[in-house]
Amino acid sequence: MKFEEKEPIEESSDDVVLEPEVTHDVVDEETKPMLDYENIKSSQDIEVPPLLIDQVIGHEESIETIKKAAKQRRNILLIGDPGVGKSMLAKGMAQILPHESLQDILIYPNVEDNNHPIIRTVPAGEGKKIVKATKGSARGHEERKTLITTLAIGGILIIGFFYGRILESIIAAALILLISIQIKPKNTTMSPKLLVNNEENRFAPFMDATGAHAGALLGDVRHDPYQSGGLGTPAHERVEAGMIHKANRGVLYIDEIGTMSMKTQQELLSAMQEKKYSITGQSENSSGAMVRSQAVPCDFVLVASGNIQVLEGMHIAMRSRIRGYGYEVFMKDYMEDTTENREKLVQFVAQEVKNDGRIPHFAPDALDEIIMEAKRRSGKQNALTLRLRELGGLVRSSGDVAIEKGADLVKAEHVLEAKKFSRTLEQQIADRSIIQRKEYSMVNAEGGRVGLVNGLAVIGDRSGIVSPIAAEAAPAQSKNGGQIIATGKLGEIASESVQNVSALIKKYTNKNLSDYDIHVQFIQTYDGVEGDSASVSIATAVISAVEEIPIDQTVALTGSLNVRGDVMPIGGATAKIEAAAESGMKKVLIPKSNLKDVMIEKKYEDMIEIIPTETLSDVLENILISGSKKDQLIEKMKSIGSKVAEKVPQSTINNPTTN
Ligand SMILES: Nc1ncnc2c1ncn2[C@@H]1O[C@H](COP(=O)(O)OP(=O)(O)OP(=O)(O)O)[C@@H](O)[C@H]1O
């Protein structure tokens, strides 16, 4: 890794203009800057590329595909997590589509069939001129008509007064006025409406149709209550273009396309196929439904996006169309932690500051802090998160703190303060639950207890929580064998875990779980707690209950157990370890394969010992309180384990899969 190979600060510090102040409690590398900031005093010195596509960070392959697609005008399906830059890529694509061929779309009345207005396309910028010219000449006619009418009425009234025929002259004047209102110069009724105007567009249009209803997407015709007697607004004046038409020769972007109704997707599909789509009133009860324009061009590139579940709600033909005439792109949620990518993150900060326009630029120590946060949020040792919308939130709130403190530049301390108060809801719930649990002594951080284990879970994206699990084993009540009774919100997971470990328990303890009724309870669980990583904890609690060996309450644990007793990797290792430390635990057992993901804050390093585990026997050895029962159990497990290892080649044993 380039970063690992970087020289330590001692050797390069002479060259650093602004040396990062180390006033904070970040992980390991706090004593050396994350980057060599030799030539920059702050993020202000970083050049922000003018084109949006060049501002997208960490998605080089996706950008390549987008560029290729833009050249050939292909459709794109972007699948990825929220906030990784899907809509940014789509906007960027619009900027690189050829814009010389943009068109304005005009709609004209149809003298032969009023309800079937005529469509005409002209080069961008011409539309407005045409409308202006016809409106100008119509205005001239109108003015002449008003002048003639005024003169005629005035003349009649004067003659009437002169000859003493006042009543007759007023009636005649009123008649002339009525006739004049009814007569519309041909130019007024025939002047077109500019349906789509691309006059001032420097780039191909980008239309975000996310959540748009059918009318907004496909176009609509307004209702007109005064249709009879020629008093109503002419049909062509009531026609409104849809986003598909405004996106003509540009990009139509739809996020979460799977949530769109099948009917609308079907219509969208036919618009994509035909590249033109007539506008009609979307409401059946409206007079607009009688109007149907000539086909309006809608030659757009579709960029659809969403997370992987979006595919379920997507019309099969729509997906096939994208596959056949475009590309599917799966976007990454992290990038490798290299010097180059760290530099890109600095560029990202510069972009966010520029786009926000209200916050100061970032000093090198604050940039370091952002890079460190990107590392932590990735949840992996050698990675940087690409969920940049959320990281952008931290950039903005750090800027707000700096402004509040009257600082010219954002410093590391401002980022650290922003991190404290811009915690997610889940983090706040986790914090509060730790305090609450301490207050009510719900988490045991001392002594030994049979059947009670301090499991660890994650709520939301990255907030750890200690989740105690209690198990009780009683002789089976039914002749047909024991039951697994799991209470709490994770009942299903508990049952599955107990079933999975029953073979192991039989093997290691010679006890048949079907002779027992096993009660498992997740104490005080919250909605949204993920439970995959609870299986090691459940197995430990059950074995402790069955064998009556107490569990060390100063130890917390996490890990996923397979049916052979191997401890498999889990997610959110860092958050879980930090939660265990916050709750007063002295040790934490984590899967060995997760060691590389651990990036706990410095302050926790002395608070808790991290013990890697590979097998259930490693776990039990470290968590059960010593005594003859424990020694017997561990010995047995080890002897069985070594027999298995002798029979099965090592390569087949160590074949972990991620849960
Ligand atoms: N890869 C990236 N490079 C630079 N900035 C990014 C990137 N990803 C996200 N951002 C920042 O986050 C903001 C939001 O990103 P964007 O709207 O493109 O995300 P998204 O993937 O479309 O999210 P969602 O699916 O929730 O709509 C962008 O405007 C930009 O400021």
Ligand as a Chemical Component Dictionary entry (heavy atoms), coordinates in Angstrom:
data_LIG
# 
_chem_comp.id                   LIG 
_chem_comp.type                 NON-POLYMER 
_chem_comp.pdbx_formal_charge   0 
_chem_comp.three_letter_code    LIG 
# 
loop_
_chem_comp_atom.comp_id 
_chem_comp_atom.atom_id 
_chem_comp_atom.alt_atom_id 
_chem_comp_atom.type_symbol 
_chem_comp_atom.charge 
_chem_comp_atom.model_Cartn_x 
_chem_comp_atom.model_Cartn_y 
_chem_comp_atom.model_Cartn_z 
_chem_comp_atom.pdbx_ordinal 
LIG N1  N1  N 0 -18.364 9.808  -5.585 1  
LIG C1  C1  C 0 -18.583 11.070 -5.224 2  
LIG N2  N2  N 0 -17.717 12.038 -5.561 3  
LIG C2  C2  C 0 -17.916 13.313 -5.173 4  
LIG N3  N3  N 0 -18.980 13.718 -4.447 5  
LIG C3  C3  C 0 -19.885 12.804 -4.085 6  
LIG C4  C4  C 0 -19.740 11.437 -4.463 7  
LIG N4  N4  N 0 -20.765 10.742 -3.971 8  
LIG C5  C5  C 0 -21.548 11.630 -3.331 9  
LIG N5  N5  N 0 -21.030 12.870 -3.394 10 
LIG C6  C6  C 0 -21.600 14.073 -2.769 11 
LIG O1  O1  O 0 -22.834 13.689 -2.208 12 
LIG C7  C7  C 0 -23.915 14.357 -2.848 13 
LIG C8  C8  C 0 -25.056 13.408 -3.049 14 
LIG O2  O2  O 0 -24.702 12.412 -3.970 15 
LIG P1  P1  P 0 -25.764 11.785 -4.968 16 
LIG O3  O3  O 0 -27.066 12.517 -4.868 17 
LIG O4  O4  O 0 -25.145 11.703 -6.304 18 
LIG O5  O5  O 0 -25.921 10.378 -4.337 19 
LIG P2  P2  P 0 -26.881 9.208  -4.828 20 
LIG O6  O6  O 0 -26.040 7.992  -4.934 21 
LIG O7  O7  O 0 -27.628 9.638  -6.036 22 
LIG O8  O8  O 0 -27.833 9.058  -3.591 23 
LIG P3  P3  P 0 -29.388 8.613  -3.564 24 
LIG O9  O9  O 0 -29.465 7.244  -4.101 25 
LIG O10 O10 O 0 -29.742 8.710  -2.125 26 
LIG O11 O11 O 0 -30.088 9.638  -4.391 27 
LIG C9  C9  C 0 -23.340 14.885 -4.146 28 
LIG O12 O12 O 0 -23.999 16.038 -4.543 29 
LIG C10 C10 C 0 -21.903 15.157 -3.771 30 
LIG O13 O13 O 0 -21.800 16.382 -3.103 31 
# 
loop_
_chem_comp_bond.comp_id 
_chem_comp_bond.atom_id_1 
_chem_comp_bond.atom_id_2 
_chem_comp_bond.value_order 
_chem_comp_bond.pdbx_ordinal 
LIG N1  C1  SING 1  
LIG C1  N2  SING 2  
LIG C1  C4  DOUB 3  
LIG N2  C2  DOUB 4  
LIG C2  N3  SING 5  
LIG N3  C3  DOUB 6  
LIG C3  C4  SING 7  
LIG C3  N5  SING 8  
LIG C4  N4  SING 9  
LIG N4  C5  DOUB 10 
LIG C5  N5  SING 11 
LIG N5  C6  SING 12 
LIG C6  O1  SING 13 
LIG C6  C10 SING 14 
LIG O1  C7  SING 15 
LIG C7  C8  SING 16 
LIG C7  C9  SING 17 
LIG C8  O2  SING 18 
LIG O2  P1  SING 19 
LIG P1  O3  DOUB 20 
LIG P1  O4  SING 21 
LIG P1  O5  SING 22 
LIG O5  P2  SING 23 
LIG P2  O6  DOUB 24 
LIG P2  O7  SING 25 
LIG P2  O8  SING 26 
LIG O8  P3  SING 27 
LIG P3  O9  DOUB 28 
LIG P3  O10 SING 29 
LIG P3  O11 SING 30 
LIG C9  O12 SING 31 
LIG C9  C10 SING 32 
LIG C10 O13 SING 33 
# 
